[in-house]
Amino acid sequence: MLDKAKQLWQLQKKAKVVQKELKNTEVEATSSDGLITVIVSGDQKVREVKISEEYLHPEKKNELESKLKTVFAEGISRAQAVAAEKTKGIMGDLGINLPGM
């Protein structure tokens, strides 16, 4: 019983380290034309959005909205992939085997 408690404590400690790493990890996603960039942390928080002045005109509104949606989705997807990779070891230590992780 004491051994299990010690293992759980060690896993919690590892999880906190991974959470800190994710918070400090950033991924970048850029639109295909390079005019929009989104930076997302490993814990999936949007840190920065850069929009070229070329898109800051009323006639480009729909195009901007569409590209923002695509770039945000890509940024979040990359952040999720980083998080999955970093938590893979902890999940294995717990005996959890999830497909795709």
C-alpha positions in Angstrom: 0.0 0.0 0.0 2.8 2.4 0.9 4.6 1.5 -2.3 1.5 2.5 -4.3 1.2 5.8 -2.5 4.8 6.5 -3.2 4.3 5.7 -6.9 1.2 8.0 -7.0 3.2 10.8 -5.4 6.0 10.4 -8.0 3.5 10.5 -10.8 1.9 13.6 -9.4 5.3 15.2 -9.2 6.0 14.2 -12.9 2.6 15.6 -13.9 3.4 19.0 -12.3 6.7 19.1 -14.2 4.9 18.4 -17.5 2.3 21.0 -16.8 5.0 23.6 -16.2 6.8 22.5 -19.4 3.6 22.9 -21.4 2.9 26.3 -20.0 6.4 27.4 -21.1 6.2 25.7 -24.5 5.0 27.7 -27.5 3.9 26.5 -31.0 3.4 28.7 -33.9 0.9 28.4 -36.8 1.0 30.6 -39.8 -1.5 31.1 -42.7 -0.5 29.7 -46.0 0.2 33.2 -47.3 2.3 34.0 -44.2 0.2 37.1 -43.3 -1.4 35.7 -40.1 0.5 34.0 -37.3 -0.8 32.6 -34.0 1.3 31.5 -31.1 -0.3 29.0 -28.7 1.2 27.6 -25.5 1.5 23.9 -24.8 -1.4 24.3 -22.3 -3.5 25.6 -25.2 -3.6 29.3 -24.3 -3.4 31.8 -27.2 -0.3 33.9 -26.5 -0.1 36.1 -29.5 -1.8 36.9 -32.8 -0.1 38.7 -35.6 -2.1 40.1 -38.6 -0.5 41.8 -41.6 -1.8 45.2 -42.3 -2.9 43.9 -45.7 -5.9 42.3 -44.0 -6.9 45.3 -42.0 -9.3 46.6 -44.6 -13.1 46.2 -44.5 -13.2 44.5 -47.9 -10.9 41.7 -46.5 -13.1 41.0 -43.4 -14.4 37.6 -44.6 -11.1 36.4 -45.8 -9.4 37.5 -42.5 -12.1 35.7 -40.5 -11.7 32.5 -42.5 -7.9 32.5 -42.3 -8.0 33.3 -38.5 -10.2 30.2 -38.0 -7.8 28.0 -39.9 -4.7 29.3 -38.2 -6.2 29.1 -34.7 -7.3 25.5 -35.4 -3.8 24.6 -36.6 -2.2 26.3 -33.6 -4.4 24.4 -31.1 -3.9 21.1 -32.9 -0.1 21.6 -32.7 -0.4 22.5 -29.0 -2.5 19.3 -28.4 0.1 17.2 -30.2 2.9 18.6 -28.0 0.8 18.0 -24.8 0.0 14.4 -25.9 3.7 13.7 -26.5 4.8 15.2 -23.2 2.1 13.3 -21.2 2.7 10.0 -23.0 5.2 8.8 -20.4 2.9 9.7 -17.4 0.1 7.8 -19.0 2.3 4.8 -19.5 3.4 4.9 -15.9 -0.2 4.8 -14.9 -0.8 1.8 -17.1 -3.1 3.7 -19.4 -2.8 3.0 -23.1 -4.9 5.3 -25.2 -4.8 4.9 -29.0 -3.0 7.8 -30.7 -0.9 8.7 -27.6 
